[in-house]
Amino acid sequence: MSQQTAPHGVAKDSFKAWLLATRPATLTVGVIPVIIGTAVAYTMHAVRVWPALAALFGAIFIQIGTNLANDVFDYEKGADTAERLGPLRVTQTGLIAPHNVRLGMYVSFALATLMGIYLTWSSGPVILLIGVLSIASGIAYTGGPYPLGYNGLGDLFVFVFFGLVAVCGTVFVETGSVAALAVWASLPVGALATAVLVVNNLRDGPTDVKAGKRTLVVRFGRTFGLVEYFALIALAYLVPIYLVLSGLLGRTGLLPLLSVPLAIPLCLSVLRDHGAVLNKTLAGTAKLVLLFGLLFALGMVL
């Protein structure tokens, strides 16, 4: 086993192995919706620090739990093999045993549940429903009898739960209501989070076909995936423009446009590149989520 892990420079069951398992580069997808939601609450003069922090850590734990579930379930279903082109997966490479990865998933979702219990106490039972659905969907993304990611529903799951649900849920726990701005603000967040998944699916298309993983790219082809990626990026930038033109935000709402120089090379890469080269594009899209989200939040606060 040591020979197997030596090329990766990672020791079996080490802290670094567990850190890799959490996929830290993707955690922006869970953090940014809470930051955006808190910025919306700020515009409503209703920021509540403790619910905001609970929502933040709850989102992080759900994201980590979903990542661990994806790691172990993809391995068990045969989607992660030696042919994999994406970043290292700890179960497939033997860095962490499947039962330990599964245990880590349970712990992550348990910690998210604790955050949910506090939010339910502070904000009402509707948060309990949101939490249960979020955790169940995180598991069902690659696990269960009808895994969402294997049946073309992964894109919808990411858009809904890392966009609409995460942003509007954050606003609700801080303000007790969901303003129109919260719904609009959730759209670019969900779009960019989904764009990260699209790059993943474009890269893994050939191996997903062999594993029976019928993502939208597998179902409808690479061209569909390209159009979807461009449409999601376009949606993300059109929303702030609309919010400013409609008067829902001031001119500082255009700050996300400063991230366009990062988005353009990513679009060109998706159009041009294939296979493992798209790992950089995936990481870049995750960085775009972070930069766009921070600028969007700043624009609302200012």
Protein Blocks (a to p, Z undefined) as FASTA:
>chain_A
ZZmmmmnopaehiaklmmmmnommlmmmmmmmmmmmmmmmmmnopacfklmmmmmmmmmm
mmmmmmmmmmmmmmmnopacfklmbdcdfklnomacfklmmmmmmmmmmmmmmmmmmmmm
mnojklmmmmmmmmmmmmmmmgcjbdfklnopmmmmmmmmmmmmmmmmmmmmmnopacfk
lmmmmmmmmmmmmmmmmmmmmmmmmmmmmnopacfklmnojklmmmmmmmmmmmmmmmmm
mmmmnopacfklmmmmmmmmmmmmmmmmmmmpgcjllmmmmmmmmmmmmmmmmmmmmmmm
ZZ
